[in-house]
């Protein structure tokens, strides 16, 4: 093994007679370097976008959400049980319903969420997403004045709504009156605009005081759900299972992943496909290593014959070429990892690539470098590179000493 390593190192570092052989070695190292760097950068950027989207979703939602009607006493008892759980941090009731928002002759379907601004602040970061207006006096309802409502910024822009404008919510539930059965309508005053960065929320959500939502949807003191924040977000699936067993049938318990299953599944699939495609680029780069070793077996044919005549076994010859491929692979992988991590850090730290904020809600490319991706990339790259050295090594070890000396 030591003899094989020594000779392989001399072959790799010694001056070549032909310029072509040296160029093929450089191309072999460069091919692996660029492929590894491209894979590291791509995975880091995709991880960054996934983390950014996940953060936007979590900032606007609870970790665990219970859907179902709860009256006053039942809600109080449930919140007490949740507060006693060491894994949970806070809970907040809400009223959720579908409605039509009308303003200035324009209409849009919206999801109306009635909440307590103080309690909601404990389970998500919705309060920090307010771009215009204020949460002050949000839950204060004065007689004779319309209650407050906070709209998603995209929704407000589409309907040409601004602060202090009055809007009308039209409930699909009808109400009986002197003129017969009519849709239930209620006037609200816009006190704030929210920009979470997640288009689905910003274009469809409207937030109002929980008491106003109870009256509008006709729940008379009851709520339609409870949001829960976990101390550790990874405990969400386990807590959801426990709550389902405790509440029984008729109540639906979902985690933030359950409510965004398609989105997270699409992101995971996209990352897998991109990783697979770039792994094929690494596979292409390994052909450069194989061709370089085959060229060397022809160039060093006479040397192989001399080594065999001096008593070197076929295993020693195989070892020389395996070590040769191993050094090319490790050099390319090491340089590629440094290059990929360096470029990823630079792109994530400095705004060298500008993104349109109206589309992505961010101005620079998000980057998340993960040790697991680095190790997996290095392992797959090394395995593919070493697989490419097997055939040239076996071919060189089968060369006849007499033929090598005669025709070398």
N, C-alpha and C positions, 0 to 999 in steps of 0.2 A: 504494500500500500504506500509506504514512504517512497519507494523507487518510482512508482507510477505517478505520484503527486509531484515529485521532483522533476521528472522528465516532462510532464504536462505543463508545469510552470515555465520551464525553459522553452518549450515549444511556443507557448503563448506570448512570452515576453521577448523572445529572441527576434532579431531583425530577419524579416522574410526576404527571400530572394526575389519573389514576385510581388509587385504592388497589389495585384488583384487579391491575393490571399489575405493581405493585411486589411484591405478594404472590406472583405467579406466578414472578417472578425469584428471590425468596427460597426458594420451594419447589423450584425447579430446582436451586439450589446445595445446599440441604439434602438433597434426594433423592440426589444424587451423593455427598455427604459421608457420609451414613449407609450407603449401599450399599458404598462403598469401605472404610469403617471396619469394617463387618460382615465383609467378605471378609478383611481383614487379620487381624482377631481370630480368626476361624474357622480360617484356615490356620495361624496361630501356635499355637493350642491343639492342632490336629491334629498339627502337626509335633512339639509337645512330647510328646504321647502316643506318637507313633511312635518318637521318640528314647528315651523312657523304656522302652518295651517292648523296643526293640532292645538297650538297655543291659542289661536284665534277662536277655535271651537270651544275649548275649555273656558276661556275668558267669558264667553257669553252663555254658558250652560253650567248646570250642576254636575258633579261627578256621578251621582246616582239620582234618578228622578222616579217618584212614585206617582202614578196616574190613578185617579179614582176620587169619588166624592167623599169628603170628610166634613162632618158637622163639628160644631165648636168643641164639645167635650171629647169626642173621639180624636180630633186633631191635637188637642192639648195633651192627651195621654200618649199619643204616638210620638210627639215631639219630646216628651219627657223620657220615653224609652230610648230614643235616638241619642239624647243628650247624655244618658248614662253609659252609652257605648264608648269605650276608649278609642275606638278606631275612627269615630266620626268627630268632626270639628264644629259644624253648625248645620242648621236647617232653616228653610224659609218656605212658607206656604204660598200658593199662587192660584189664580183663576185663569184658565186658558180657554179661548174660544175663537171661532172664525167669524169674520165680519166683513162688511164692505165699507171702505173709507171714501168719503165724498168731500170734494173741496173744489171750488171755482169751476164747477161743471165737469170735473174729472173724477173718475172712480178707480179703485183698485181693491182687489181682495187682499186682506191682511189677516195675520194671526195676532189677536189681541191678548196680551198677558197682563193681568192685574197683579201687582206686587207691592210689597212694602219696601221702599228704598233702603231703609235701615237694615232690614233682615237680609235682603238680596245682596247687599254689600258683603255679607259674611260668607256667601257660598260661591261667588264668582267676581270677576273684575269688570262687570258691566258699568259700574259707576265711573271707571277710568276711561271708558270708551266715549263718554260724552264730549262732543266737539264744540257744540254751541248750547248755550242755556245753562241751567243749573238744576240740581236735584233738591235744592232748598224748597221747603214747603210743598214737595211733590204730593205727599199724602194728605195735605191739608185741604179739605173741601169746604168752601164757604157757601152759605146759602145764597141762592140767586146768581151764582157765578158758575160757569162750566168748569168741571174738574180738569186737571192737567193731563197732558198726554205727551209722550216722548216717542219720536218716530226715527226709523232708520234713515240715514242721510240719503241713500239711493232712492228710497221710497219718496222722501220729501222732494228731491230734485225732479223725479218723474212727474209729480203732481204739482210742481211749482208752489211748494209750501215753505213758509219761513216762520221764525219765532213770532209768537203772539197771534198767529192766524188761528181762526176758528174752523174746526173740521167737524164733520158729522159721521158718526158710526151707525151703520144700518145693520141690524141683526137679522139673520135668516129666520129667527124665531118670531112668529107673528104675535101680535097683541090685540085683544078684542077691545073695541072702542065704540063710540056712538056711531061712527061711520062704517062699522063692520070690522072685519079682521084686517089689520094693517101691519106692515113691518115695524118693528120697534126701532126707534131712532133716538140718539142722544148726542148732544153737542159737547165737544171738548176744545180746550185751548192748548195749542202747541207751546210747550215750555222748554223743549230741548231736542237736539238732534244727535243721534248716535252713529258712530262709524267703528264697527268692530273689526273691519277688514275682511269679514266673511260675507260674501255677496248675498248668500241665501238669507242671512239674518237682516242685513242692511236694506234689503229690498222688500221684505215681507212682514217685518215685526213692528208692532206698536205696543208701547208700554203705558199703562195707566194705573191709578191707585187701586188697590185690591178691593176697597169698598165700592168704588164706582163700577168695577167689573162685575162684582157680585150683584149689584142692582141691575146693570145692563143685561146680563145673561140670565137673571132671575134665579140666582142660587140662594138668596135670602140668608146670608150669614154663613154659608158653607163654602168650601174651596174645592178645587178640582185636582189638586196635586200638591206635592211637597218635594222641594229640591234639597239635596243633602251634599255637603262637602266632606270629603274624607281627609284625614290627616296625611295619609299616603295614598296617592291616586291609584297605585297598583292594587290596593285592597278593594277597589270598586266591584269587580266581578264577584268576589267572595261575599261582600256585604249585600249585593243584589240577591244572591241565592238565599241568604239568611232572611232577608225581608220578604221574599216570595213565600217562604215556608211559614213565616209568622203571620202574614196578612191573609194568606189563603186565596181562594178564587175571587174574581171580581175586581182585583187590583192588579195593575200592570206595573212592574218594576223594570227600569231600563238604565243601563250605564250610558255614559257619553259615547262609548264605542258602538253600542247597540243602536243609538239614534243616528249615527253617522257611519253605519256599516259599509255602505256602498262606496263612500268617499275613501275610507281607510283601506278598503280592499283594492280599490283602483290605484291608490298610491303605492301599496305593497307590490302589486302586479307590475306597475310601471318600473319600479326600482329593480325587480327581478329580471324583467326583459332587458333593460338597459345594461345590467350587469352581465347577462348572458351574451349580449351582442359584443360588448367590449372584451369578454373572455375569448371570443372567437378571434378578435384582433391579436390577443396574446398568442393564440394558437398559430396564427399566420406568422407571427414573429419567430416562433420556434422553428419554422422551416428554414429561416436564415442560419440558425445554429446547426441544424442537420446538414445543410448544404456546405457550411464552413468545415465541418468535421469530415465530410466526404472529400472535399477538396484537399484537406490535410492528409487524408489517408493516401491520396494519389501522390501528393507532393513529397511525403515522407516514406514512400514505398521502400526505398533503399534502406533508410534508417530502421524501418520495421524488420526488414530481412536481417540486418546486422544484429539487432537486439534478439531476434529469435535464434540466430546461429550462436549467440553468446549464452544461450540457455534461458532466455526470457520465455515464460509460459504464455499461452493465449490469454490467461486471466490478467497477466501484467499488461499486455497490449490493450485489452478491454478497459482495464483500470486507467490507463493513460488517456484514452479518449473520453471516458466517463468523467474524469477529473477536468479535462479540457472543457467539456460542455458545462460541468458544474461551475467552473470559475466564470465562464461567460454568463451563465444564468444568474449567479449571485451578484456579479458586477452590475448587470442590467437591472435586476430587481432592486438592489440597494440604491442605485442612482435614481431609479424610477420612483421609489418610495420617498426619497428626500425631495425630488422635484415635485411630485404630486402634492405632498403635504405642504411644501413651501408655497406653491402657487395657490393652493386652497386657502391657506392662512392669509396670503396677501390679498386675494380677491374678497375674502370675508372681512378683512380689517379696513381696507381702503376702497372707496367707491370708484374703482376703475371701470366697472361696468354699471351704467346707469339703467334703471328700469323705470318704465312709465308708472308713476304712482297711482294714476286713475284706473289702471288695470290690475296691478299686483298689490297696491296699497303699501308698497315698500320701495325704497329708492336704490338699494344695493342688493346684490345677490346674497341670500342667506347661506351660510356654510356650517356644517356640523360634521367635524372629523371624528369618527368613531374607531376605537382600537380594534373592535371586532372586524370591521371592514378591512382595516389595514392588514391584520393577521390573515384573514381569509384570502385577500388578494395575493399576499406573498406566498401563501401555501399553494393556491391553485396555479400561480405563475411558475413556481418552482417545480411542481409536479408535471406540468405540461412541458417545460423546458427539459427536464431530465428524461421524460418519455421520448423526446426527439433525439436524444443521444444514444439510445439503445441500439438502433439498427447500424449506425456508422461504427459503433464500438465493436459489435459482433462481426461486422464485415471485415474490419481491420484485423481482428484476432484470427480470422480464418485464412489470412494470406499465407501462402507457402513461402518458407525462408528462401528456398532455392530460386523460385520464380521472382521473388522480390529483389534478390541480389542481381539476378540475370537481367531482368527488365527494368530495374530501378535505375 
